[in-house]
Amino acid sequence: MADPTAPPPKHTTLRAIATHRENPDAIVEAGEIVDMRFPAGGRMTLRGAKLFHLLVQAAGVRIADQVQHRITLAALNETFHATLPELQRLIEELHTTTLRLQLTDARGRRFTKSGPILSDVEREDEREAQAELRFEFSPALRRAIANSSHWAVISRRAVMAFESKYALRLYAVMSLRAGLRKASEAFALDELRELVGVPAGKLPRWQDFKLRALEPAMAEINQLAGFHAGYVPITRGRRVVGVTLTWGVKDHAARVEAMRELDRPKVGRKARRDGKAELIAAAEDRAREELAQALAEAPRGQDG
């Protein structure tokens, strides 16, 4: 019988979780979970996705075990700031949302496994001292993580900073690939829509998907992540049929700026992201200079 206290084998997601457990900003997630899909009609909200990432981090190296994990509501809300009704709604979302995972068995044969995110949840009344959220991940997720040998290390601070669910999903997807030797990967358009969580039937035209999902997501990633991201449309004739995602490590100055942005208040972030902050500041400077000049040139009243 295997020793349950023995460390996991090298080059597994569980070993990576153990390696990063002392870093409060690091969330290690199995590649199979990062690339999860939602069956037709399924979706995950931005707040639901953020809660999911926090629970993955809270479970730690025992995430693949059939155990009840615990986190106090106070610890959860150090960064999450959810009201009790919202937390209850988000827990129900994770309890009822079905995922579709692509896994590989011991013989190397690919198969699809579906299941919810959470299989069991208990929540204490928040008025209780050190009130807890107790939860257990579903067998589908535990199976995927237990057998995983590739993973993404994502920033908790970045997760909490994203303002678009598409940006957060794409950030995780690209983080999984950013550590690889390759610097690009091609996706069919429908596959990419599904991967970033666009509901079936929504944003069916390329222009709509590009303007409302892909480009805003790229802008957020380039502002907040430690890597830069881009994309190239794949065309067949005049029709866009796919997208090649591209990525690369930012230089030191750009990485420092991304970390500084994570420490700044949310207010003004979009203006900074859009490059408008400097324009606003310049306009305000010009207004002040014009006001000062007008006051200086205004005729002064005479004494007496």
Residue frames relative to the residue before (quaternion, step in Angstrom):
aa qw qx qy qz dx dy dz
M 1.0000 0.0000 0.0000 0.0000 0.00 0.00 0.00
A 0.4837 -0.6824 0.4665 0.2876 3.58 -0.94 0.92
D 0.4719 -0.6662 0.5036 0.2827 3.54 -1.08 0.75
P 0.3614 -0.7643 0.4840 0.2258 3.67 -0.48 1.10
T 0.6652 0.4944 -0.3107 0.4654 3.59 1.20 -0.36
A 0.5015 0.6579 -0.4293 0.3625 3.58 1.25 -0.19
P 0.5284 -0.6310 0.4502 0.3465 3.62 -1.03 0.69
P 0.5588 -0.6033 0.4384 0.3628 3.60 -1.09 0.60
P 0.6315 -0.5384 0.3825 0.4062 3.61 -1.16 0.47
K 0.6099 -0.5488 0.4217 0.3861 3.54 -1.25 0.44
H 0.8253 0.2514 -0.1886 0.4692 3.54 -1.33 0.43
T 0.5430 0.5479 -0.4512 0.4487 3.57 0.92 0.92
T 0.6408 -0.5236 0.3933 0.4007 3.53 -1.26 0.40
L 0.6407 0.5318 -0.3321 0.4432 3.60 0.98 -0.79
R 0.6373 0.4980 -0.3340 0.4839 3.61 1.03 -0.69
A 0.6362 0.5220 -0.3336 0.4599 3.59 0.99 -0.76
I 0.6174 0.5321 -0.3421 0.4677 3.59 1.03 -0.76
A 0.6594 0.5064 -0.3049 0.4645 3.58 0.94 -0.89
T 0.6461 0.5408 -0.3156 0.4365 3.58 1.00 -0.83
H 0.7755 0.3590 -0.1728 0.4897 3.59 0.97 -0.86
R 0.4105 0.7653 -0.4480 0.2125 3.61 1.20 -0.01
E 0.6536 0.5048 -0.3287 0.4582 3.63 1.15 -0.39
N 0.6221 0.5228 -0.3412 0.4725 3.60 1.27 -0.14
P 0.3126 -0.7964 0.4806 0.1926 3.64 -0.28 1.17
D 0.6717 0.4968 -0.3082 0.4551 3.60 1.18 -0.37
A 0.6466 0.5483 -0.3185 0.4240 3.61 1.21 -0.34
I 0.0521 -0.7483 0.6611 0.0169 3.55 -0.94 1.01
V 0.1560 -0.7946 0.5837 0.0601 3.58 -0.58 1.17
E 0.0039 0.8180 -0.5731 0.0493 3.56 -0.71 1.09
A 0.5389 -0.6316 0.4599 0.3150 3.54 -1.01 0.89
G 0.5612 -0.6234 0.4300 0.3339 3.55 -1.02 0.81
E 0.6164 0.5557 -0.3432 0.4398 3.57 1.07 -0.70
I 0.6624 0.4783 -0.2983 0.4935 3.58 1.13 -0.68
V 0.6101 0.5512 -0.3455 0.4522 3.58 1.01 -0.80
D 0.7563 0.3718 -0.1934 0.5024 3.58 0.94 -0.89
M 0.2754 0.7805 -0.5176 0.2167 3.59 1.17 0.46
R 0.2107 -0.7503 0.6137 0.1268 3.52 -1.23 0.60
F 0.3522 -0.7094 0.5697 0.2194 3.51 -1.30 0.34
P 0.4539 -0.6679 0.5080 0.2997 3.61 -0.79 0.92
A 0.7231 -0.4436 0.2976 0.4379 3.57 -1.26 0.45
G 0.7992 0.2537 -0.2172 0.4997 3.54 -0.83 1.05
G 0.6170 0.5529 -0.3516 0.4360 3.60 1.21 -0.32
R 0.0707 0.7848 -0.6134 0.0531 3.54 -1.19 0.49
M 0.1920 -0.7356 0.6277 0.1673 3.53 -1.35 0.14
T 0.3992 -0.7156 0.5181 0.2452 3.56 -0.81 0.97
L 0.6724 -0.4821 0.3673 0.4249 3.56 -1.29 0.27
R 0.6920 0.4613 -0.2862 0.4758 3.60 0.84 -0.92
G 0.6181 0.5368 -0.3418 0.4616 3.57 1.07 -0.69
A 0.6551 0.5091 -0.3068 0.4664 3.57 0.98 -0.85
K 0.6414 0.5157 -0.3292 0.4629 3.59 1.00 -0.77
L 0.6442 0.5052 -0.3263 0.4725 3.58 0.96 -0.81
F 0.6142 0.5544 -0.3410 0.4462 3.58 0.99 -0.79
H 0.6703 0.4928 -0.3014 0.4658 3.60 0.85 -0.94
L 0.6579 0.5089 -0.3157 0.4567 3.60 0.97 -0.80
L 0.6619 0.4939 -0.3104 0.4708 3.59 1.01 -0.74
V 0.5886 0.5484 -0.3640 0.4694 3.59 1.10 -0.63
Q 0.6749 0.4809 -0.2977 0.4740 3.58 0.91 -0.90
A 0.6534 0.5262 -0.3191 0.4408 3.58 0.96 -0.85
A 0.6496 0.5276 -0.3225 0.4423 3.62 1.01 -0.73
G 0.2163 -0.8308 0.4927 0.1424 3.58 1.12 -0.60
V 0.8395 -0.2311 0.1589 0.4654 3.51 -1.22 -0.60
R 0.6648 0.4896 -0.3067 0.4736 3.62 1.21 -0.30
I 0.3037 0.8009 -0.4762 0.1991 3.56 1.24 0.27
A 0.7068 0.4499 -0.2684 0.4754 3.62 1.08 -0.63
D 0.5654 0.6020 -0.3866 0.4104 3.60 1.26 -0.10
Q 0.4494 -0.6535 0.5302 0.2997 3.55 -1.20 0.53
V 0.3575 0.7036 -0.5152 0.3343 3.52 0.37 1.34
Q 0.4721 -0.6381 0.5253 0.3068 3.53 -1.30 0.32
H 0.2311 -0.7750 0.5777 0.1104 3.57 -0.66 1.14
R 0.1862 -0.7943 0.5742 0.0688 3.54 -1.14 0.66
I 0.1039 0.7491 -0.6526 0.0465 3.53 -1.17 0.72
T 0.4337 -0.6886 0.5034 0.2904 3.57 -0.91 0.83
L 0.5770 -0.5850 0.4403 0.3620 3.54 -1.16 0.63
A 0.6118 0.5546 -0.3465 0.4450 3.58 1.09 -0.67
A 0.6682 0.4844 -0.3033 0.4763 3.59 0.93 -0.87
L 0.6385 0.5319 -0.3250 0.4514 3.57 1.00 -0.81
N 0.7525 0.4159 -0.2099 0.4656 3.54 0.95 -0.88
E 0.3550 0.7154 -0.5157 0.3102 3.58 1.20 0.30
T 0.7983 0.1644 -0.0888 0.5725 3.57 1.10 -0.69
F 0.6656 0.5547 -0.3077 0.3932 3.59 1.11 -0.61
H 0.0910 -0.8539 0.5065 0.0775 3.58 1.05 -0.78
A 0.3112 0.7424 -0.5279 0.2707 3.58 0.66 1.12
T 0.4229 -0.6567 0.5537 0.2885 3.54 -1.06 0.73
L 0.6590 -0.5211 0.3543 0.4106 3.57 -1.20 0.40
P 0.6579 0.4864 -0.3379 0.4652 3.67 0.86 -0.77
E 0.6515 0.5011 -0.3283 0.4656 3.61 0.99 -0.78
L 0.6431 0.5223 -0.3281 0.4538 3.57 0.94 -0.86
Q 0.6385 0.5220 -0.3265 0.4618 3.57 0.97 -0.80
R 0.6577 0.5069 -0.3093 0.4635 3.58 0.97 -0.85
L 0.6748 0.4955 -0.2966 0.4595 3.58 0.95 -0.86
I 0.6149 0.5321 -0.3437 0.4698 3.58 1.06 -0.72
E 0.6505 0.5047 -0.3137 0.4730 3.57 0.98 -0.83
E 0.6040 0.5535 -0.3488 0.4552 3.57 1.10 -0.69
L 0.6982 0.4521 -0.2736 0.4829 3.60 0.85 -0.94
H 0.6432 0.5379 -0.3115 0.4472 3.57 1.17 -0.60
T 0.7786 0.3491 -0.1597 0.4965 3.57 1.14 -0.66
T 0.5689 0.5982 -0.3931 0.4050 3.61 1.19 -0.28
T 0.2441 -0.7794 0.5639 0.1223 3.57 -0.79 1.04
L 0.1892 -0.7745 0.5981 0.0813 3.55 -0.97 0.97
R 0.2158 -0.7361 0.6210 0.1614 3.53 -1.27 0.46
L 0.0889 -0.8237 0.5598 -0.0135 3.57 -0.58 1.19
Q 0.2863 -0.7282 0.5974 0.1754 3.55 -1.11 0.76
L 0.0002 0.8246 -0.5614 0.0702 3.58 -0.46 1.24
T 0.2948 -0.7260 0.5927 0.1864 3.55 -1.38 0.19
D 0.3413 -0.7557 0.5202 0.2046 3.58 -0.85 0.96
A 0.7518 -0.4127 0.2721 0.4364 3.58 -1.33 0.06
R 0.6823 0.4680 -0.2877 0.4823 3.60 1.18 -0.46
G 0.5632 -0.6199 0.3753 0.3970 3.56 1.29 0.05
R 0.5030 0.6516 -0.4238 0.3779 3.58 1.26 0.21
R 0.4009 -0.7261 0.5141 0.2184 3.56 -0.88 1.00
F 0.0784 0.7844 -0.6138 0.0413 3.55 -1.08 0.72
T 0.4132 -0.6968 0.5356 0.2384 3.55 -1.27 0.44
K 0.0599 -0.7865 0.6146 0.0118 3.56 -0.96 0.93
S 0.1224 -0.8004 0.5854 0.0410 3.57 -0.88 0.96
G 0.2514 0.7579 -0.5804 0.1596 3.52 -1.19 0.54
P 0.6016 -0.5480 0.4197 0.4021 3.60 -1.26 0.17
I 0.6026 -0.5395 0.4285 0.4026 3.56 -1.29 0.03
L 0.7938 0.1477 -0.0570 0.5872 3.56 0.82 -1.01
S 0.2549 -0.7786 0.5537 0.1492 3.57 -0.98 0.81
D 0.8031 0.0732 -0.0209 0.5910 3.59 1.16 -0.42
V 0.0186 0.8053 -0.5895 0.0607 3.57 -0.87 0.96
E 0.0121 -0.7513 0.6596 0.0177 3.54 -1.16 0.77
R 0.0439 -0.7990 0.5997 0.0059 3.57 -0.94 0.86
E 0.3191 -0.7485 0.5534 0.1778 3.56 -0.76 1.07
D 0.6104 -0.5313 0.4376 0.3920 3.52 -1.27 0.47
E 0.4945 -0.7001 0.4306 0.2829 3.58 -0.77 1.03
R 0.5962 0.5720 -0.3705 0.4244 3.60 1.21 -0.31
E 0.5460 0.5968 -0.3996 0.4313 3.56 1.27 -0.21
A 0.5404 -0.6051 0.4663 0.3526 3.59 -1.08 0.68
Q 0.8421 0.0142 -0.0595 0.5358 3.56 -0.90 0.99
A 0.0638 0.8295 -0.5469 0.0932 3.57 0.93 0.96
E 0.2335 -0.8119 0.5302 0.0719 3.55 -0.92 0.99
L 0.2417 -0.6533 0.6844 0.2153 3.44 -1.49 0.33
R 0.0742 -0.7918 0.6062 0.0060 3.58 -0.74 1.11
F 0.0671 0.8284 -0.5433 0.1191 3.56 -0.70 1.06
E 0.1638 -0.7563 0.6260 0.0963 3.52 -1.32 0.44
F 0.3995 -0.7109 0.5224 0.2491 3.57 -0.88 0.92
S 0.5901 -0.6075 0.4093 0.3394 3.55 -1.17 0.67
P 0.6452 -0.5152 0.3868 0.4107 3.61 -1.20 0.38
A 0.6109 0.5601 -0.3607 0.4278 3.61 1.03 -0.69
L 0.6951 0.4514 -0.2841 0.4821 3.59 0.86 -0.90
R 0.6442 0.5243 -0.3370 0.4434 3.58 0.92 -0.83
R 0.6367 0.5264 -0.3255 0.4599 3.58 0.98 -0.81
A 0.6634 0.5143 -0.3075 0.4481 3.58 0.89 -0.92
I 0.7046 0.4675 -0.2687 0.4613 3.57 0.88 -0.94
A 0.6355 0.5535 -0.3345 0.4217 3.59 0.96 -0.84
N 0.7672 0.3598 -0.1834 0.4983 3.60 1.01 -0.79
S 0.4825 0.7128 -0.4087 0.3033 3.58 1.28 0.00
S 0.0982 -0.7941 0.5982 0.0441 3.55 -1.08 0.81
H 0.7217 0.2920 -0.2710 0.5660 3.59 1.18 0.44
W 0.0368 -0.8284 0.5532 -0.0802 3.54 -0.95 0.90
A 0.3143 -0.6983 0.6041 0.2206 3.50 -1.40 0.21
V 0.2076 -0.7258 0.6383 0.1507 3.55 -1.16 0.66
I 0.0123 -0.8231 0.5661 -0.0433 3.56 -0.40 1.23
S 0.5181 -0.6609 0.4644 0.2813 3.54 -1.20 0.60
R 0.4557 -0.6789 0.5090 0.2691 3.56 -0.83 1.02
R 0.6524 0.5182 -0.3230 0.4489 3.58 0.94 -0.85
A 0.6478 0.5021 -0.3200 0.4752 3.58 1.01 -0.78
V 0.6075 0.5600 -0.3470 0.4437 3.57 0.99 -0.86
M 0.7244 0.4430 -0.2526 0.4639 3.57 0.82 -0.97
A 0.6600 0.5333 -0.3068 0.4311 3.60 1.19 -0.46
F 0.5741 0.6167 -0.3988 0.3621 3.62 1.07 -0.58
E 0.2700 -0.7823 0.5498 0.1130 3.54 -1.07 0.88
S 0.7183 0.3539 -0.2305 0.5529 3.59 1.30 -0.07
K 0.4716 -0.6737 0.4843 0.2987 3.58 -0.89 0.88
Y 0.6223 0.5310 -0.3490 0.4571 3.59 1.08 -0.62
A 0.6388 0.5245 -0.3258 0.4591 3.58 1.02 -0.78
L 0.6609 0.5039 -0.3149 0.4584 3.59 0.92 -0.87
R 0.6547 0.4997 -0.3169 0.4702 3.60 0.93 -0.83
L 0.6867 0.4778 -0.2931 0.4629 3.58 0.87 -0.93
Y 0.5956 0.5627 -0.3542 0.4507 3.59 1.10 -0.67
A 0.6685 0.4812 -0.3032 0.4792 3.60 0.91 -0.86
V 0.6464 0.5284 -0.3152 0.4512 3.58 0.94 -0.90
M 0.7197 0.4288 -0.2540 0.4833 3.59 0.89 -0.91
S 0.5813 0.5618 -0.3772 0.4519 3.62 1.13 -0.52
L 0.6133 0.5560 -0.3381 0.4477 3.57 1.06 -0.76
R 0.7613 0.3885 -0.1871 0.4842 3.56 1.01 -0.82
A 0.5506 0.6600 -0.3844 0.3368 3.58 1.20 -0.48
G 0.6803 0.4857 -0.2957 0.4625 3.60 1.16 -0.48
L 0.5575 0.6117 -0.3879 0.4057 3.57 1.27 -0.06
R 0.6354 -0.5441 0.3846 0.3903 3.56 -1.24 0.33
K 0.6455 0.5061 -0.3346 0.4638 3.57 1.05 -0.67
A 0.2873 -0.7759 0.5441 0.1393 3.56 -1.17 0.55
S 0.7723 0.2150 -0.1664 0.5741 3.60 1.21 0.33
E 0.0110 -0.7746 0.6319 0.0257 3.55 -1.30 0.36
A 0.3277 -0.7586 0.5372 0.1691 3.56 -0.93 0.93
F 0.0752 -0.7777 0.6239 0.0132 3.54 -1.10 0.83
A 0.4684 -0.6058 0.5534 0.3277 3.54 -1.14 0.64
L 0.6205 -0.5915 0.3560 0.3720 3.57 -1.03 0.75
D 0.6690 0.4878 -0.3066 0.4696 3.60 0.90 -0.86
E 0.6240 0.5386 -0.3353 0.4562 3.59 1.07 -0.72
L 0.6731 0.4862 -0.3015 0.4686 3.58 0.92 -0.87
R 0.6013 0.5475 -0.3573 0.4594 3.59 1.02 -0.73
E 0.6865 0.4837 -0.2789 0.4658 3.54 0.90 -0.98
L 0.6554 0.5416 -0.3112 0.4245 3.56 0.98 -0.87
V 0.7361 0.3873 -0.2383 0.5014 3.60 0.96 -0.78
G 0.5889 -0.6506 0.3397 0.3385 3.58 1.27 0.19
V 0.3306 0.7174 -0.5442 0.2827 3.61 1.08 0.60
P 0.4496 -0.7049 0.4676 0.2868 3.62 -0.64 1.02
A 0.6155 -0.5619 0.4041 0.3771 3.57 -1.12 0.67
G 0.8070 0.2603 -0.2124 0.4857 3.56 -0.91 0.96
K 0.6389 0.5097 -0.3341 0.4696 3.60 1.24 -0.19
L 0.8419 0.0794 -0.1059 0.5231 3.58 -1.09 0.82
P 0.1141 0.8453 -0.5167 0.0734 3.62 0.78 0.94
R 0.6772 0.4689 -0.3013 0.4804 3.62 1.08 -0.62
W 0.6020 -0.5854 0.4130 0.3525 3.55 -1.08 0.76
Q 0.6643 0.5131 -0.3237 0.4366 3.60 0.83 -0.93
D 0.6563 0.5018 -0.3162 0.4664 3.59 0.98 -0.79
F 0.6551 0.5068 -0.3057 0.4696 3.57 0.94 -0.91
K 0.6619 0.5129 -0.3058 0.4531 3.58 0.93 -0.89
L 0.7550 0.4268 -0.2282 0.4424 3.57 0.74 -1.05
R 0.7766 0.3688 -0.1869 0.4753 3.60 0.99 -0.76
A 0.7758 0.2897 -0.1722 0.5335 3.59 1.18 -0.36
L 0.7736 0.4135 -0.2357 0.4183 3.58 0.45 -1.20
E 0.7286 0.4385 -0.2704 0.4514 3.60 0.67 -1.02
P 0.6441 0.4852 -0.3485 0.4777 3.67 0.90 -0.68
A 0.6309 0.5267 -0.3372 0.4592 3.60 1.03 -0.74
M 0.6487 0.5146 -0.3152 0.4637 3.58 0.92 -0.87
A 0.6457 0.5276 -0.3271 0.4446 3.60 0.95 -0.84
E 0.6653 0.4885 -0.3080 0.4732 3.60 0.95 -0.82
I 0.6454 0.5203 -0.3265 0.4540 3.58 0.93 -0.86
N 0.6894 0.4823 -0.2907 0.4556 3.58 0.86 -0.90
Q 0.6480 0.5029 -0.3224 0.4725 3.57 1.18 -0.42
L 0.8208 0.3287 -0.1148 0.4528 3.58 0.91 -0.96
A 0.6867 0.5123 -0.2862 0.4290 3.61 1.11 -0.57
G 0.5420 -0.6229 0.4642 0.3205 3.54 -1.32 0.32
F 0.7024 0.3425 -0.2617 0.5664 3.58 1.28 0.20
H 0.3939 -0.6868 0.5417 0.2823 3.56 -1.22 0.36
A 0.2019 -0.7961 0.5675 0.0576 3.53 -1.08 0.80
G 0.0394 0.7861 -0.6160 0.0328 3.54 -1.19 0.61
Y 0.1814 -0.7779 0.5875 0.1296 3.53 -1.28 -0.04
V 0.1555 -0.7485 0.6373 0.0966 3.54 -1.30 0.51
P 0.3952 -0.7170 0.5118 0.2605 3.62 -0.68 0.98
I 0.2644 -0.7165 0.6225 0.1709 3.56 -1.19 0.67
T 0.1056 -0.8336 0.5419 0.0163 3.56 -0.55 1.15
R 0.1225 -0.7221 0.6730 0.1028 3.48 -1.33 0.50
G 0.7677 -0.0474 -0.0353 0.6381 3.51 -0.06 1.33
R 0.7589 -0.2994 0.2476 0.5226 3.56 -0.70 -1.07
R 0.6052 0.5825 -0.3365 0.4256 3.58 1.30 -0.03
V 0.3527 -0.7056 0.5742 0.2192 3.57 -1.00 0.86
V 0.0954 -0.8295 0.5503 0.0021 3.58 -0.61 1.18
G 0.8131 0.0321 -0.0037 0.5812 3.58 1.23 -0.26
V 0.2882 -0.7344 0.5893 0.1743 3.53 -1.36 0.03
T 0.2230 -0.7276 0.6298 0.1556 3.55 -1.04 0.80
L 0.2326 -0.7597 0.5938 0.1271 3.57 -0.63 1.13
T 0.0974 -0.7878 0.6068 0.0405 3.57 -1.02 0.82
W 0.0054 0.8016 -0.5971 0.0310 3.57 -1.13 0.62
G 0.0620 0.7810 -0.6205 0.0347 3.54 -1.29 0.34
V 0.5884 -0.5877 0.4240 0.3585 3.56 -1.19 0.49
K 0.4350 -0.6822 0.5239 0.2661 3.57 -0.96 0.86
D 0.5201 -0.5938 0.4899 0.3699 3.55 -1.20 0.41
H 0.7387 -0.4445 0.2674 0.4304 3.57 -1.28 0.31
A 0.6698 0.5094 -0.3122 0.4410 3.59 0.84 -0.94
A 0.6703 0.4919 -0.3013 0.4669 3.59 0.97 -0.83
R 0.6383 0.5093 -0.3370 0.4686 3.61 1.03 -0.69
V 0.6300 0.5221 -0.3299 0.4708 3.59 1.01 -0.78
E 0.6547 0.5122 -0.3152 0.4579 3.58 0.96 -0.83
A 0.6290 0.5217 -0.3336 0.4699 3.60 1.04 -0.75
M 0.6603 0.4943 -0.3142 0.4700 3.60 0.94 -0.82
R 0.6333 0.5201 -0.3346 0.4653 3.58 1.03 -0.73
E 0.6355 0.5364 -0.3311 0.4458 3.56 1.01 -0.79
L 0.6346 0.5301 -0.3325 0.4536 3.60 1.04 -0.71
D 0.6825 0.4701 -0.2813 0.4838 3.59 1.19 -0.52
R 0.5911 0.5786 -0.3694 0.4235 3.58 1.23 -0.29
P 0.5897 -0.5627 0.4233 0.3954 3.59 -1.18 0.39
K 0.6179 -0.5649 0.4058 0.3667 3.53 -1.22 0.58
V 0.5940 0.5754 -0.3639 0.4285 3.57 1.07 -0.74
G 0.8021 0.2562 -0.2067 0.4983 3.58 -0.79 0.99
R 0.4793 0.6979 -0.4352 0.3063 3.60 1.23 -0.20
K 0.6605 0.5029 -0.3227 0.4545 3.57 0.91 -0.84
A 0.6326 0.5206 -0.3363 0.4643 3.58 1.00 -0.77
R 0.6521 0.4920 -0.3177 0.4814 3.58 0.98 -0.80
R 0.6434 0.5294 -0.3201 0.4509 3.57 1.01 -0.85
D 0.7183 0.4432 -0.2488 0.4752 3.56 0.94 -0.84
G 0.5085 -0.6679 0.4163 0.3493 3.56 1.25 -0.02
K 0.5081 0.6797 -0.4005 0.3456 3.55 1.26 0.29
A 0.4917 0.6848 -0.4368 0.3137 3.56 1.19 -0.34
E 0.6700 0.4935 -0.3015 0.4654 3.56 0.95 -0.89
L 0.6394 0.5251 -0.3277 0.4561 3.57 1.04 -0.77
I 0.6404 0.5191 -0.3196 0.4672 3.56 1.00 -0.82
A 0.6652 0.5015 -0.3035 0.4624 3.58 0.92 -0.92
A 0.6502 0.5140 -0.3171 0.4610 3.58 0.98 -0.85
A 0.6468 0.5153 -0.3208 0.4617 3.59 0.98 -0.82
E 0.6500 0.5068 -0.3150 0.4705 3.56 1.00 -0.81
D 0.6306 0.5252 -0.3320 0.4651 3.60 1.02 -0.76
R 0.6570 0.5018 -0.3156 0.4658 3.56 0.94 -0.89
A 0.6414 0.5254 -0.3297 0.4514 3.59 0.97 -0.82
R 0.6573 0.5017 -0.3153 0.4657 3.58 0.97 -0.84
E 0.6553 0.5106 -0.3171 0.4575 3.58 0.98 -0.84
E 0.6584 0.5054 -0.3117 0.4625 3.57 0.97 -0.83
L 0.6382 0.5155 -0.3262 0.4696 3.57 1.04 -0.75
A 0.6539 0.5101 -0.3150 0.4615 3.58 0.93 -0.88
Q 0.6583 0.5050 -0.3109 0.4638 3.57 1.00 -0.86
A 0.6427 0.5252 -0.3226 0.4551 3.59 0.99 -0.82
L 0.6595 0.5007 -0.3152 0.4637 3.57 0.98 -0.82
A 0.6551 0.5266 -0.3119 0.4429 3.56 1.05 -0.83
E 0.7272 0.4343 -0.2381 0.4753 3.57 1.06 -0.78
A 0.5038 0.6612 -0.4298 0.3527 3.59 1.23 -0.27
P 0.5109 -0.6467 0.4599 0.3304 3.65 -0.95 0.81
R 0.3389 -0.7451 0.5426 0.1886 3.52 -0.99 0.88
G 0.5136 -0.6323 0.4804 0.3251 3.58 -1.09 0.65
Q 0.4396 -0.6984 0.4974 0.2677 3.61 -1.11 0.63
D 0.5428 -0.6228 0.4503 0.3386 3.55 -1.13 0.72
G 0.7685 0.3222 -0.2595 0.4882 3.54 -1.23 0.50
